[in-house]
């Protein structure tokens, strides 16, 4: 059976004898400015692929927590629905739309 990737984990095969030239944070930033170099660096050492994903997940979680802790989401939804242009919603429908609250 042929070995897939480095260590048989299904990733791209590592280029033997070459070390990665970028750290995980440099990869994260450079993927926007020079993605070709980042992908070449990942080929050299595919071990750091999870760091950018972890950074994005932590940032998204922090932003979601900050939004939810600052705003009352059901109240914001009610206001948005009430102020929507062209929507004809009665008070009874509005209470039922937002989490069944009255």
N, C-alpha and C positions, 0 to 999 in steps of 0.2 A: 504494500500500500504506500502511495507517495505521501510525503509529508507536506501539509499545507501551511504556508506562512512560516513564521518563526515559532517553533515549539509546537507545531501542529494545531494552532488555534484558529486557522482560517483567515488570517490577515495576509497582507502582502509580504513576500519574502524579504527579509532584511538583507541589505547589501553587505557582504562580509568584508571585514577589514576597515570599514569606515565608521567613524563615530558621528553622532548627531552634532550639528553645529549650533543649533538653537535650543534654548530652554523652553519649557512649556509656556511660559508667559510671552516669550518672543514669538512662538508659534501662534498664540492666540491673537496677538496684535498684527503680525505680518500676514496672516491669512487674508486680511482685507487689502493689503498693499502689494504683496508679492506671493500669491497663492502657489505658484509653480515651485518656488524655492521651499515653501513649507511642505509641499507634498514630497519633494525630493528628500527633505530632512526626515519626514515620517518614514520614507522607504529605508533610510539608513538605520533608524531606531524607532520602531512603531510602539514602544512601551509608553510614551507620554501622551497618547491620544485622548485619554480620559480627563486630563486636567482642564482643557478648554470646556468640555462638557460640564464638568463639575463647577467651573466658574459661572457659566451661564445659568445652571440650575440654582445655585446659591443666590445669584443676583435676582433671578425671576422670583424666587421664593421670598426674598427680602422685600422686593417691590410689591408683591401681592400682599404680604403681611402689613406693610406700611399703608397700603390703600385700604385694606379691609379694617384695620384698626382706627383709621382716621374717619372713614365715612360709614354711615349706616346704609348698607347696600340695599335692603328692601326700600328704604325711604328714597334713596337716589333713583331707584328703578321707578317708583311711583311718580316722582317729579318728572323724570324723563318721559314716561308714557303720557302724563297729563299735558306736558308742554309740546308734545310731538305735533307737527303741523299735519293737518288732514286726518287725524285720528279722532274718531267719535267714540269716546269711552265714558260710560256713566260711572258714578261713584261706586256703585255696587260691583261693576265689572273690574274697576281699578283695585278694589280691595281683594278680589278673588285672584287677580293676575299675580300679585306680589305675595307669593308664599301662603296664600289663603288667609292673610291677616286682614283685620278690619280696622 
